Amino acid sequence: MTDIDHTHDPALKSFIASANVPGCDFPIQNLPYVAFRRHSAGEPRVGVAIGDEILDIAAVADLLDGAAWHAAAACAVPHLNDVMKLGPAYWAALRSGLSQLLSTTDADQQSRVEHNLTPIAAAEFFVPVQIGNFTDFFASVFHATNTGRLFRPDNPLLPNYKYVPVAYHGRASSVRVSGVPVRRPSGQTKRSEDIAPVYRPARSLDYELELGFYIGRPSTLGVPVPIAEAGAHVFGYCLLNDWSARDIQAWEAQPLGPFLAKNFATSVSPFVVTAAALAPFRTAAFTRPAGDPVFFRQKCASRARCRFFSAAVRSRKSTGRSPRWSLTTPATAAISKSAT
């Protein structure tokens, strides 16, 4: 897991005034990455959010050196993949270099940085990562129970849930950046009054606030990754809306699971908050009730940690403390690509 260092210092200030306003989403301790461009102006680039501005990282790469320069130069493209595959040492160097650059007192460097800022209000955002595939984990026991009641009121939580992270792959082709309109899907549904299923627009369109994480450091196909090493593969996090057409899902999901009810859209935040930025907010893993299976508990309880996140949705807040499976367990399953 990422250590806490000088970039997390609560007293650290940026020369960009908006980053120092109390309650700012993007203070200098955060530094999330984003794929952006000025509205209809050229190709997207990778930037870092600071206050109410976005810095074009590659445009100031020559102000950095060593591993930080190497990582910054990899940001002259529309996605984060080239940076993500460099690994934790480069990620840490870039974060440290950007932190120093955005807090510098050097007038010449300040001028260069200011020349390459774009107001967030004037930016157009894109999906920040080229997504080859993704895995949807049923990580929260409360969510699994509530959803299970919709389909199995008397037996909402299936037996395998307490033994292994439940998940399924797919839907990468319909990932969209937050804010892109979503068309209401159509599909077969069968209501209680229907003799046969009817093809029609979904009536029960649902949203789900979820926490997404991006795997950066590559792994080898078929080679398991130890739970203790899983954290070094996680580049960062985003908020995610897992759109669901529940009435279509109820009819089509058996026996293999949802298809058209889920594949029409997944919305992700344009901002990727790095694992390093969330290091001060690590907390103990979810405490399981007595009598629960111990298959994974003995292997990862001392190392696994959930990260805190919060987002207001209709005046409600959610935290990353509630998932039954801490990040390292599903991350290990996703990274390893192995059944062992």
C-alpha positions as CSV (number, residue, x, y, z in Angstrom):
1,M,0.0,0.0,0.0
2,T,1.1,3.6,-0.6
3,D,2.9,5.3,2.2
4,I,2.1,8.8,3.5
5,D,4.7,11.4,2.5
6,H,5.2,15.2,2.0
7,T,2.5,15.3,-0.7
8,H,-0.2,14.6,2.0
9,D,0.9,17.4,4.3
10,P,-2.4,19.2,5.3
11,A,-0.5,22.5,5.6
12,L,0.7,22.4,2.0
13,K,-0.6,25.2,-0.2
14,S,-0.6,25.8,-3.9
15,F,0.1,29.1,-5.6
16,I,-3.2,28.6,-7.5
17,A,-5.5,30.3,-5.1
18,S,-8.7,28.2,-5.9
19,A,-6.9,25.1,-4.6
20,N,-6.6,26.6,-1.1
21,V,-10.3,27.4,-0.6
22,P,-11.8,25.4,2.3
23,G,-13.9,22.5,1.0
24,C,-12.2,22.5,-2.5
25,D,-12.6,19.2,-4.3
26,F,-9.1,19.4,-5.8
27,P,-6.6,20.7,-3.3
28,I,-2.9,20.1,-3.8
29,Q,-3.1,17.0,-1.6
30,N,-5.5,15.3,-4.1
31,L,-4.1,15.8,-7.7
32,P,-6.5,13.6,-9.6
33,Y,-5.8,12.8,-13.3
34,V,-8.2,13.6,-16.1
35,A,-8.4,13.3,-19.9
36,F,-9.5,16.7,-21.3
37,R,-9.3,19.4,-23.9
38,R,-10.6,22.9,-24.2
39,H,-14.0,22.7,-25.9
40,S,-13.4,21.4,-29.4
41,A,-9.8,22.5,-29.4
42,G,-7.4,19.8,-30.6
43,E,-6.8,16.3,-29.3
44,P,-7.5,15.3,-25.7
45,R,-4.5,15.2,-23.3
46,V,-3.9,14.0,-19.8
47,G,-4.1,16.7,-17.1
48,V,-4.2,17.0,-13.4
49,A,-6.9,18.9,-11.6
50,I,-5.9,21.6,-9.1
51,G,-8.5,23.9,-7.6
52,D,-10.8,25.0,-10.4
53,E,-8.2,24.5,-13.1
54,I,-6.6,21.6,-15.1
55,L,-2.9,21.5,-15.8
56,D,-1.7,20.0,-19.1
57,I,1.0,17.7,-17.7
58,A,3.0,17.0,-20.8
59,A,3.3,20.7,-21.5
60,V,5.4,21.2,-18.4
61,A,7.2,17.9,-18.5
62,D,10.5,19.7,-19.1
63,L,10.2,21.3,-15.7
64,L,10.5,17.9,-14.1
65,D,13.3,15.3,-14.2
66,G,14.1,11.6,-13.9
67,A,11.1,9.3,-13.4
68,A,8.8,12.3,-13.0
69,W,9.8,13.6,-16.4
70,H,9.3,10.2,-18.0
71,A,5.8,9.8,-16.6
72,A,4.9,13.4,-17.5
73,A,6.0,12.9,-21.1
74,A,3.7,9.9,-21.3
75,C,0.7,12.2,-20.6
76,A,0.8,13.8,-24.1
77,V,-2.0,11.3,-25.2
78,P,-5.8,11.1,-24.7
79,H,-5.6,8.4,-22.0
80,L,-3.8,7.3,-18.9
81,N,-2.8,3.8,-20.0
82,D,0.9,4.7,-20.8
83,V,1.3,6.2,-17.4
84,M,-0.5,3.4,-15.6
85,K,1.7,0.7,-17.0
86,L,4.9,2.4,-15.7
87,G,4.2,1.2,-12.2
88,P,4.3,2.6,-8.6
89,A,7.8,4.1,-8.7
90,Y,6.9,6.4,-11.6
91,W,3.4,7.1,-10.2
92,A,5.0,8.3,-7.0
93,A,7.7,10.4,-8.8
94,L,5.0,12.1,-10.9
95,R,2.8,12.9,-8.0
96,S,5.8,14.3,-6.0
97,G,7.0,16.4,-9.0
98,L,3.5,17.8,-9.7
99,S,3.1,18.6,-6.0
100,Q,6.4,20.5,-5.9
101,L,5.6,22.3,-9.2
102,L,2.2,23.4,-8.1
103,S,3.5,24.7,-4.8
104,T,6.6,26.4,-6.2
105,T,7.7,29.9,-5.3
106,D,9.8,30.2,-8.5
107,A,8.2,32.9,-10.6
108,D,9.4,31.5,-13.9
109,Q,7.9,28.1,-13.1
110,Q,4.7,29.6,-11.9
111,S,4.4,31.5,-15.2
112,R,4.9,28.3,-17.2
113,V,2.3,26.4,-15.1
114,E,-0.3,29.3,-15.4
115,H,0.2,29.4,-19.2
116,N,-0.8,25.7,-19.4
117,L,-3.9,25.8,-17.2
118,T,-7.5,25.3,-18.5
119,P,-10.5,26.3,-16.3
120,I,-12.5,23.2,-15.5
121,A,-15.6,25.1,-16.6
122,A,-14.0,25.5,-20.1
123,A,-12.9,21.9,-20.4
124,E,-14.4,18.9,-22.3
125,F,-13.9,15.5,-20.6
126,F,-13.3,12.0,-21.9
127,V,-13.2,8.5,-20.5
128,P,-9.7,8.7,-18.9
129,V,-8.5,5.2,-19.6
130,Q,-8.8,2.9,-22.7
131,I,-10.8,0.1,-21.1
132,G,-10.2,-3.4,-22.6
133,N,-12.5,-5.1,-20.1
134,F,-13.8,-4.6,-16.7
135,T,-15.2,-6.7,-13.8
136,D,-18.2,-5.9,-11.8
137,F,-17.8,-7.1,-8.2
138,F,-20.7,-7.6,-5.8
139,A,-18.6,-6.3,-2.9
140,S,-21.2,-4.9,-0.5
141,V,-23.2,-7.5,1.5
142,F,-25.9,-4.9,2.1
143,H,-26.2,-4.2,-1.7
144,A,-26.2,-7.9,-2.4
145,T,-28.9,-8.6,0.1
146,N,-31.1,-5.7,-1.0
147,T,-30.8,-6.7,-4.7
148,G,-31.3,-10.3,-3.9
149,R,-34.6,-9.6,-2.3
150,L,-35.9,-8.2,-5.6
151,F,-35.5,-11.7,-7.2
152,R,-35.4,-14.1,-4.2
153,P,-37.4,-12.5,-1.3
154,D,-37.0,-15.6,0.9
155,N,-33.3,-16.3,0.1
156,P,-31.6,-13.0,-1.0
157,L,-28.0,-14.0,-0.3
158,L,-26.8,-17.1,-2.2
159,P,-24.4,-19.5,-0.3
160,N,-21.3,-18.8,-2.5
161,Y,-21.3,-15.1,-1.6
162,K,-19.6,-15.6,1.8
163,Y,-16.8,-17.7,0.3
164,V,-15.7,-16.0,-2.9
165,P,-15.9,-12.5,-4.5
166,V,-18.9,-12.7,-6.8
167,A,-18.4,-10.8,-10.1
168,Y,-18.8,-10.9,-13.9
169,H,-16.9,-9.4,-16.8
170,G,-18.0,-7.2,-19.7
171,R,-19.6,-4.1,-21.1
172,A,-16.3,-2.2,-21.8
173,S,-17.7,-1.0,-25.1
174,S,-20.4,1.1,-23.5
175,V,-18.4,2.9,-20.8
176,R,-19.0,6.6,-21.1
177,V,-17.7,9.6,-19.2
178,S,-20.1,11.1,-16.7
179,G,-22.4,13.7,-18.3
180,V,-22.9,11.9,-21.6
181,P,-26.6,11.3,-22.2
182,V,-27.9,7.8,-21.7
183,R,-30.6,6.4,-24.0
184,R,-33.3,4.4,-22.2
185,P,-32.9,0.8,-23.3
186,S,-35.6,-1.4,-24.7
187,G,-35.8,-5.2,-24.2
188,Q,-38.1,-8.0,-23.3
189,T,-40.0,-7.6,-20.0
190,K,-42.7,-9.7,-18.5
191,R,-45.0,-8.1,-16.0
192,S,-47.4,-9.9,-13.7
193,E,-50.3,-9.1,-16.1
194,D,-48.5,-10.3,-19.2
195,I,-49.2,-13.7,-20.6
196,A,-46.0,-13.6,-22.7
197,P,-42.9,-11.2,-22.6
198,V,-43.3,-7.9,-24.4
199,Y,-40.5,-5.9,-26.1
200,R,-40.7,-2.3,-24.9
201,P,-38.7,0.5,-23.2
202,A,-37.5,-0.2,-19.7
203,R,-39.7,1.2,-17.0
204,S,-37.5,0.4,-14.0
205,L,-34.3,2.2,-14.9
206,D,-32.0,2.3,-11.9
207,Y,-28.7,3.9,-11.0
208,E,-26.1,2.6,-8.6
209,L,-23.4,4.6,-7.0
210,E,-20.3,2.4,-7.1
211,L,-16.5,2.7,-6.5
212,G,-14.4,1.8,-9.6
213,F,-10.7,1.0,-9.5
214,Y,-8.2,1.0,-12.3
215,I,-5.6,-1.7,-12.6
216,G,-2.4,-0.1,-13.9
217,R,0.7,-2.3,-13.3
218,P,0.5,-5.2,-15.8
219,S,0.3,-8.9,-14.8
220,T,1.1,-12.1,-16.6
221,L,-1.9,-14.2,-17.9
222,G,-2.5,-17.2,-15.8
223,V,0.0,-16.2,-13.0
224,P,-1.7,-15.5,-9.7
225,V,-0.9,-12.3,-7.9
226,P,-0.5,-12.6,-4.1
227,I,-2.9,-10.6,-2.1
228,A,0.0,-8.9,-0.4
229,E,1.1,-7.5,-3.8
230,A,-2.3,-6.5,-5.2
231,G,-2.2,-2.9,-3.9
232,A,0.9,-2.2,-6.1
233,H,-1.2,-2.9,-9.2
234,V,-4.0,-0.4,-8.3
235,F,-3.5,2.9,-10.0
236,G,-6.5,4.8,-8.8
237,Y,-10.3,5.1,-8.3
238,C,-13.3,6.7,-9.7
239,L,-17.0,7.1,-9.0
240,L,-19.1,4.9,-11.3
241,N,-22.8,4.7,-12.2
242,D,-23.8,1.2,-13.0
243,W,-27.0,1.8,-15.0
244,S,-29.5,-1.1,-14.7
245,A,-32.8,-1.8,-16.4
246,R,-34.3,-3.8,-13.6
247,D,-37.5,-5.0,-15.4
248,I,-35.5,-6.3,-18.4
249,Q,-33.0,-7.9,-15.9
250,A,-35.7,-9.7,-14.0
251,W,-36.8,-11.5,-17.1
252,E,-33.5,-12.2,-18.9
253,A,-31.1,-12.9,-16.1
254,Q,-31.8,-16.5,-15.5
255,P,-29.7,-18.7,-15.6
256,L,-26.6,-16.9,-16.8
257,G,-27.1,-13.4,-15.5
258,P,-28.0,-9.9,-17.0
259,F,-27.2,-9.1,-20.6
260,L,-29.1,-6.2,-22.3
261,A,-30.3,-5.0,-18.9
262,K,-26.7,-3.9,-18.1
263,N,-24.8,-3.4,-21.4
264,F,-26.3,-0.2,-22.6
265,A,-24.3,2.2,-20.4
266,T,-21.8,2.6,-17.6
267,S,-20.9,6.1,-16.6
268,V,-17.5,6.9,-15.0
269,S,-16.2,10.1,-13.5
270,P,-13.6,11.8,-15.6
271,F,-11.4,12.3,-12.6
272,V,-9.1,9.4,-11.4
273,V,-8.2,9.8,-7.8
274,T,-4.9,8.0,-7.2
275,A,-4.3,5.3,-4.6
276,A,-1.6,7.6,-3.2
277,A,-4.0,10.5,-2.7
278,L,-6.3,8.2,-0.6
279,A,-3.5,6.8,1.6
280,P,-4.3,8.9,4.7
281,F,-7.9,7.6,4.6
282,R,-7.2,3.9,4.8
283,T,-9.3,2.2,7.4
284,A,-9.8,-1.3,8.8
285,A,-11.5,-3.9,6.6
286,F,-15.2,-4.7,7.2
287,T,-15.7,-6.8,10.3
288,R,-17.5,-10.0,9.5
289,P,-20.0,-11.6,11.9
290,A,-19.0,-14.5,14.0
291,G,-19.5,-17.8,12.3
292,D,-18.7,-16.5,8.8
293,P,-16.3,-18.5,6.6
294,V,-12.6,-17.8,7.1
295,F,-11.3,-18.8,3.7
296,F,-10.0,-15.3,2.8
297,R,-9.9,-13.8,6.3
298,Q,-6.8,-15.6,7.4
299,K,-5.0,-14.6,4.2
300,C,-5.7,-11.0,4.0
301,A,-7.3,-9.6,7.2
302,S,-4.1,-8.0,8.4
303,R,-3.3,-6.4,5.0
304,A,-6.6,-5.6,3.3
305,R,-8.0,-2.1,3.8
306,C,-11.0,-0.3,2.4
307,R,-10.5,3.3,1.2
308,F,-12.9,6.0,2.2
309,F,-14.9,7.8,-0.4
310,S,-18.0,9.9,-0.2
311,A,-20.4,11.3,-2.7
312,A,-23.7,13.0,-2.2
313,V,-26.6,11.5,-4.1
314,R,-30.0,13.0,-3.3
315,S,-28.6,14.2,0.0
316,R,-27.3,10.7,0.9
317,K,-23.7,9.7,1.5
318,S,-21.9,6.5,1.1
319,T,-18.5,5.3,2.3
320,G,-16.1,2.6,1.2
321,R,-16.1,1.1,4.7
322,S,-19.1,-1.1,4.0
323,P,-18.0,-3.7,1.3
324,R,-17.7,-7.2,2.7
325,W,-14.7,-7.8,0.4
326,S,-11.9,-5.3,0.9
327,L,-10.2,-3.9,-2.2
328,T,-7.3,-6.3,-2.2
329,T,-9.4,-9.5,-2.6
330,P,-11.4,-8.5,-5.7
331,A,-8.3,-6.7,-7.1
332,T,-6.3,-9.9,-6.7
333,A,-9.0,-11.9,-8.6
334,A,-9.1,-9.3,-11.4
335,I,-5.4,-9.0,-11.8
336,S,-4.5,-12.6,-11.6
337,K,-6.9,-13.7,-14.4
338,S,-6.6,-17.2,-12.8
339,A,-9.0,-19.5,-11.1
340,T,-6.4,-20.6,-8.5
